[in-house]
Amino acid sequence: MTWTIIIGILAGFLAGILMRGKGFGCLVNLIIGVVGSVLGAKIFKILNISVNENSRIGDLSMSLVGAIVLLAIVSIFRKIK
């Protein structure tokens, strides 16, 4: 559980950097990273992509994908508002 939170925070930070102009500040990006790690796991499961369960790099890539997708979705709703 601790690694999931740490990796999620790192993924949120990296997603905020990669999605220039789409970030919402450091704290929100970190929260999105933690939630995105769960979303990334679901996306990888749906697409039948597996990562090594003992690999932190695999976990980070999965979390990063989820965080980027979640940031994109949140930014779309932010524009509509």
C-alpha positions as CSV (number, residue, x, y, z in Angstrom):
1,M,0.0,0.0,0.0
2,T,2.8,2.4,0.8
3,W,4.5,1.8,-2.5
4,T,1.2,2.4,-4.3
5,I,0.9,5.8,-2.7
6,I,4.5,6.8,-3.3
7,I,4.4,5.6,-7.0
8,G,1.1,7.4,-7.4
9,I,2.5,10.6,-6.1
10,L,5.5,10.3,-8.4
11,A,3.2,9.5,-11.4
12,G,1.1,12.6,-10.6
13,F,4.2,14.8,-10.5
14,L,5.5,13.4,-13.8
15,A,2.1,13.6,-15.5
16,G,1.8,17.3,-14.4
17,I,5.2,17.9,-16.1
18,L,4.3,15.9,-19.3
19,M,0.9,17.5,-19.7
20,R,2.1,21.1,-19.9
21,G,-0.7,23.5,-19.3
22,K,-3.0,20.7,-18.2
23,G,-1.8,20.5,-14.6
24,F,-3.8,21.8,-11.7
25,G,-1.1,22.6,-9.2
26,C,1.2,20.3,-7.3
27,L,-1.3,19.0,-4.7
28,V,-4.1,18.2,-7.1
29,N,-1.6,16.6,-9.5
30,L,-0.4,14.4,-6.7
31,I,-3.9,13.4,-5.8
32,I,-4.7,12.7,-9.4
33,G,-1.5,10.5,-9.5
34,V,-2.7,8.3,-6.7
35,V,-6.2,8.0,-8.2
36,G,-4.6,7.6,-11.7
37,S,-2.6,4.6,-10.4
38,V,-5.9,2.7,-9.8
39,L,-7.2,3.9,-13.2
40,G,-3.9,2.8,-14.9
41,A,-4.3,-0.7,-13.4
42,K,-7.8,-0.9,-14.8
43,I,-6.7,0.3,-18.2
44,F,-3.9,-2.2,-18.4
45,K,-6.3,-5.0,-17.3
46,I,-8.8,-4.1,-19.9
47,L,-6.1,-4.0,-22.6
48,N,-4.7,-7.2,-21.3
49,I,-1.3,-5.7,-20.7
50,S,0.7,-7.2,-17.9
51,V,3.6,-5.8,-15.9
52,N,5.9,-7.6,-13.6
53,E,4.4,-7.5,-10.2
54,N,7.8,-7.0,-8.5
55,S,8.8,-4.2,-10.9
56,R,8.5,-0.6,-9.6
57,I,9.2,0.7,-13.1
58,G,6.2,-1.3,-14.4
59,D,4.0,0.0,-11.6
60,L,5.2,3.6,-12.3
61,S,4.5,3.3,-16.0
62,M,1.0,1.9,-15.3
63,S,0.4,4.7,-12.8
64,L,1.7,7.3,-15.2
65,V,-0.6,6.2,-18.0
66,G,-3.6,6.4,-15.6
67,A,-2.6,9.8,-14.3
68,I,-2.2,11.2,-17.8
69,V,-5.6,9.8,-18.8
70,L,-7.2,11.2,-15.7
71,L,-5.5,14.6,-16.1
72,A,-6.8,14.7,-19.7
73,I,-10.3,13.9,-18.6
74,V,-10.3,16.4,-15.8
75,S,-9.0,19.1,-18.1
76,I,-11.8,18.5,-20.6
77,F,-14.4,18.9,-17.9
78,R,-12.5,22.1,-16.7
79,K,-12.8,23.6,-20.2
80,I,-16.6,22.8,-20.4
81,K,-17.2,24.6,-17.1
